[in-house]
Amino acid sequence: MIKTKKEYQVIIDRIECLLKDAENIENTNAKGYIELNFLSDMVADYEEKNYPIPLPTLIDAIKIRMQEMKLNQVKLSHLIGVSTSRISEYLTGKSEPTLKIAKEISTKLSIDPAIVLGV
């Protein structure tokens, strides 16, 4: 377990050194492969605890899904059953969706309900 930022940095440096040898990445029997995976797991645990990635806002999540699904505000309004002006209000933060619309957004855009509900 990594306890300090200094330990973290030393391990990051060691990982970078191990990554220079392709054998450590590809050969599951290589000593470096085992060390690399062990250290990577330690770093992942440390980063998860000390540098958590916050959930995106609902506005960010909707905009990302709109881009991925090639939706504009008009298409999105038809998809979830609200007016385009209401979509605009959601995207600017002037209004929040009702519980019913939040469910539609979560379901139809595949957005985690925790993000939609802001919990």
N, C-alpha and C positions, 0 to 999 in steps of 0.2 A: 504494500500500500504506500502510495506517495503521500508524504505529509507536508512538504514545504515546496515553495515555488522553486527553490534552488535544486531540490531533488528532481522536480518536474523538468527543469531545463537540462539537467545532466542526462536524464533518460531520453529526452527529445533529441539531444545531440547524438546519443548512442544509436537511436533508431535511424537517424539520418545516415550514420556511418554504415549500419547494417543494410540499408536500402541501396547502397552503392554497388553491392554484389548481388547480381540477379539470382545467384544460387540460393541466397537467403529468402528469396521471394517465391521461387518456383519449386525447389527441392524440399519436400516435406521431411526428408531424412537428415537434412543439413542442420548442424548445431545452431547456426545463425537463424534458421527458419523458426526453430522453437523459441529462441531468445527474442526474436523480432515479434512474434505473436504474443508472447508473455508480456513484453514491455508495452506493446500496443494496447493490450487489454488494461494494463495499469493506467496508461495515459487516458484511455477512454473513460475509465471510472473517475479519475481525478478531474477531468474536464467536465464530465456530467455533473459532478458535485460543485465545482468551483466556477464554472463558466456555463451555466445552463442556458439553453436557447429558449427564449420566451416564445409562446404561441403567437402567431401573427394576429393582427387585428382582423375583425370581420371585414372591414373595408379592403385590407390587403388581400385577404383570402378570396374575396369575390373578384377583385381585379385580376388576380392570378388565374383563377378559373375561367374568367371571361376570355382572357388571352389564350389559354390552353384550348378552350372549346370554340375559339373564334366567334365569340358572341359580342355583339354591341348592346347598348342599353335597350334598344327596341326588341331584339331577339330575347334578351334576358327577361324583359318584362312579360313577354308572351310565355316563356318557359315557366316562370313561377307564378304568373297570374296577377300581376300588379301593373299599375300604369308606369310609363317611362319616367314621369316626374317623380314617382315614388322611388324608383331605382336611383334616380339622381340624388334624392334626399338621403338614401342609404349610403351612397358612395361618397357623399360630402360630409356625412356625419350629422346632418340636420335632423335625421329621424332614425329610429331603430325599428326593425321589423317586429310585427306582432308574433306571438308564439306560433300561430298557424303558418305564417309566412316564413318564420325561422326554420320550421320543419321542412318546408318546401325547398328553401335554400340549401339546407343540410343534405337533403335527399337528392335533389336534382343536380346540385353542383358537387356532390361528394365532399362536403366540407364537414370536418369533425364537429359534432354538436357542441362540444365544449367551447370551440371558437365562436360558433354562431351565438351561443348563449352568454359568452363572455365570462365563463367560469374557469 
